[in-house]
């Protein structure tokens, strides 16, 4: 007897290879998946603007990447937290020095713009269909930066608006990078401030929009059901963090396992298995770090690193090699 329902997966085609270059953008759930990809040594750029939740801000952010249009000093504002930033960037880019904030913002943009031209896959995680517009200009903001709510007009996007914004920018990107494939996900994070009904309307809007994009652009757009895995397959509060909104670590682990199984090829999974063993070796803390046994253990780990570097010359493991070298005695 089954006591849970299982998600129907359509395997990604073609599947991700470990040599692929990836750009990951969107909600905080995108950071979870992007972080795992970075740990597994995929060549990945994650959220160059910081976390972005709504489709219009994500579209605007990618438009600037396509154009490689740097931010000008006059586009920065000083926000209540005492830092300089833009309406499009997450607060992690806020800095009390305007020049330093601008330099960090543009350095991140240039890195991501270069990746967008070279990327094999763009992963976009949509968080909400609700947007906040500045009341005096109508501009959609990516982050409110603790500015009083009276300065904004809140609006829920329609399905057609989401489709128009995202199909337009995907089309532009494909002109400069024809090989690029786009993998959409909808974040399982519940936006409880929208109310339970408002959150459901928002997620439904995003799901319908992504379905339309995959139907009309099947040559380049795919969908990974992270939302369904957490909401329908796990569907229990024990899989949420204490705030009852964000998936727990266990839930994220399970979604990642599903992602690996259905989106990665055999070669990528084999590399990840080998890399996980090296990571465990580097995390090992011996009782006696000066023993001959530990010296031989670290020499074996160093040999594994050299072997991986020879087989996968594109991976960056300099930090791990240095870490291993520091622990090898004699």
Buried (B, 14 or more C-beta within 10 A) or exposed (E): EEEEEEBEBEEBEEBBBBBBBBBBBBBBBBBBBBBBBBEBBBBBBBBBBBBBBBBBBBBBBBBBBBEBEBBEEEEBEBBEEEBBBBBBBBBBBBBEEBEEBBEBBBEBBBEBBBBBBEBBBBBBBBBBBBBBBBEEEEEBBBBBBEBEEEEBBEBBBEBEBBBBBBBEBBEBBBEEBEEBBBBBBBBBBBBEEBEEEBBEBBBEBBBBBBBBBBEEBEEBBBBBBBBBBBBBBBEEEEBBBEEEBBBBEEBBEBBBEBBBEBBBBEBBBEBBEBBEEBEEBBEEEEEEEEEEEBBEBBBEBBEBBEEBBEEBEEBEBEEBBEBBEEBBEE
